[in-house]
């Protein structure tokens, strides 16, 4: 047996990156669990997205400038 230290290869990922991936995975898992427990959540999310898009289009139409302005 050799007395050389065992070196763990460094793949270049920082602790912050690993923590971010862990947090992202936990968030996605939590969303998945929430959808399983309350399927109505999908309906509310889709409706909210359409509402926000509709509001954005309406505000864009209201504040749009005409030609030559």
C-alpha positions in Angstrom: 0.0 0.0 0.0 1.1 3.5 -0.8 1.0 6.4 1.6 0.1 8.8 -1.1 -3.1 10.9 -0.5 -6.1 10.0 -2.5 -7.0 12.9 -4.7 -10.6 13.6 -5.5 -10.9 15.0 -9.1 -12.2 18.5 -9.2 -14.8 18.9 -12.0 -14.8 22.7 -11.8 -18.1 23.1 -10.1 -18.1 25.5 -7.2 -20.0 25.0 -3.9 -22.3 27.9 -4.9 -23.2 26.1 -8.2 -23.9 22.9 -6.3 -26.0 24.7 -3.7 -27.9 26.5 -6.5 -28.6 23.2 -8.3 -29.8 21.7 -5.0 -32.1 24.6 -4.3 -33.4 24.5 -7.9 -34.1 20.7 -7.6 -35.8 21.2 -4.3 -38.0 24.0 -5.8 -39.0 21.9 -8.8 -39.7 18.9 -6.6 -41.8 21.1 -4.4 -43.8 22.4 -7.3 -44.3 18.8 -8.5 -45.6 17.8 -5.1 -47.9 20.8 -4.9 -49.4 19.9 -8.3 -49.9 16.3 -7.2 -51.6 17.5 -4.0 -53.6 20.3 -5.7 -54.1 19.8 -9.5 -56.1 23.1 -9.6 -52.7 24.8 -9.3 -52.0 24.1 -13.0 -55.2 25.8 -14.0 -54.4 28.9 -11.9 -50.9 29.1 -13.3 -52.0 28.9 -16.9 -54.8 31.4 -16.3 -52.4 33.7 -14.6 -49.9 33.5 -17.5 -52.7 34.3 -20.0 -53.9 37.2 -17.8 -50.4 38.7 -17.6 -49.9 38.3 -21.3 -53.3 39.9 -22.0 -52.5 42.8 -19.7 -49.1 43.3 -21.4 -50.7 43.4 -24.9 -53.4 45.8 -23.7 -50.9 48.2 -22.0 -48.8 48.0 -25.2 -51.8 49.0 -27.3 -52.6 51.9 -24.9 -49.1 53.3 -24.7 -48.1 52.7 -28.4 -47.0 55.6 -30.4 -48.3 56.3 -33.9 -46.2 56.9 -37.0 -44.3 60.1 -36.9 -44.7 60.7 -33.2 
